[in-house]
Amino acid sequence: MNDYQIILLALDLSHDDEQVISKARRIADQYGSRIFIIHVLDNIPMPDTAYGTEIPLHEGLNDELLNVKKTRLSQIGEGLGLDSSQVRMVWGLPHQEIIRMAEDESTDLIIVGSHGRHGLALLLGSTASGVLHHSPCDVLAVRLR
């Protein structure tokens, strides 16, 4: 395993995230890594924003679900001791946006949860699979229970 200086933690903000967060925290502590977090919104209609696709966590949007997600993501970032520049919420296709941020931040390791889907979901692909196949760096897919 290499020395991981920059870790990108990709979260879907589900109840399973704690497993992925815990793994990222342990690896970051071991290597003294800097953590960035990304959450990609792919199932909420995208509003017409003047800022492009990145949604600043302090931006005042009225969508209740979006506000819940922004609050949860901010809490996770605070719990990891991150500042707001290290926590991002963006619109798009999850694997593409995760790869884009990994490249932008010169990430050494991407950590993502994997549900281990089977059948049709496996055939169509998953976020973890898309990240794994297109990543510019190492990927750790944490098996979610």
N, C-alpha and C positions, 0 to 999 in steps of 0.2 A: 504494500500500500504506500502511495506517495505521500509527501507532506502536502496536505490540503490547506492552502492559505485562504482561499475564498470558496465558500460553500453557498450554493443556491438551494434553498428549501422551497419546494413547490407544494403548496397546500390546496386542498379542495374545500377546506372549512367544514369537514364532516366530523362526526364524533370519533372517527378513527385517527384524526390528526395527532393526537397526543403521542401515539407510538412513533410517528415520523419526527415530531418535534424533539422527543426524548433522544432518539438516535442522533439527530443533528447536534443537539446540545453536547452529547458525550464525545462525538468526533471533534467538534469545535474546541472543547476543553482539552482534548488530547493533543491537538495540533496548534492550539492558539489561533484558530481560524476566525476570519470575519464572516458573518452570516448575512445573507440577503434572503428575503422572503418574497415570493410571488404567488398571487392568487389570480387565476384567469377566469373572467366572467364569460361564459359561453352560452348561457341559457337565459339571460335577461336581455330584453330588447335594449339595444344601444341608443342612448339619447344623442341628440345633436350637441356635441360639446365643442367648445372653442379651443380646447387644449389637445385635440387629437384623441388617441385611444387610452392614454394613461389617465386613471382616475385618482387625483390627489386625495389622500385620506382625510384631509381637512375640508375638501370641497363640499359645499352645501347642496346636495342633491336631495330631492324629495321622495324618491322611491324607498319605501319602507324596507323591502328586502335588501336593497343595496346598503342602506344604513346599518342594518343588522350585520351584514358581512364586513363593512368598513370598521365597525366597532370591534367585532371579533378579531379581525386581522390586526388592528391597533393593539389590542390587549395581548395578543401572542407576541408581537414585536416588543412591547414593553416588558413582558415576562422574560424575554431573552436579552433584555438590556440593549435593544437596538434603537437607533434614532429613525425618524420618519423617512430619511433618504434610503434606508436599507429595507423598507417595506413597500411593496408595490402591488397595486390592483390594476389590472388591465383588461380590456375587452379583446376577444379573439379566439382563435383555435388554441387550446391549451398547449399542445406539444410545440407548436410554432412559436408562441410567445415565450415559453420557457427557454427554448433554444436561443431565441433572440436576446433575452436578458442574459443568459449564460455567456454569450459572445460579447455583449456590451460590457459586462463586468469582469471579463477574463476569468471566469469561474474555473476552479480546479475540480469540483465535485458537485453534481446535482443529486439531491436526495428527494425522492418522490415515493408516495405510497402506491402499492399495487394490490388490487383486489383479487388477482389471479383468476380472472374470468375465463369461462370456457364457452365452447360452442360458437354461436353467431357473434357474440361480443368479441371473442378472441379473433374470429375471422375478419371482422371489421376493424380491429385494432383498438388500442387503448392509449390513454395519455402516456403511461409508463413505457409502453412499447414504442410509441412515436418518439419519445425523448431518447430512449436507448438507441434507436437506429439512426438518429440524426445529431446526436450530441457531439460537441467539440471537445468533451472532457469525459472523465469517469462518471458513471451513474450508479447510484445505489438505490435499488428498488426495495423498499421495506415492505415485506409481506404483511398485509393487514389481516387481522383476525376477524 
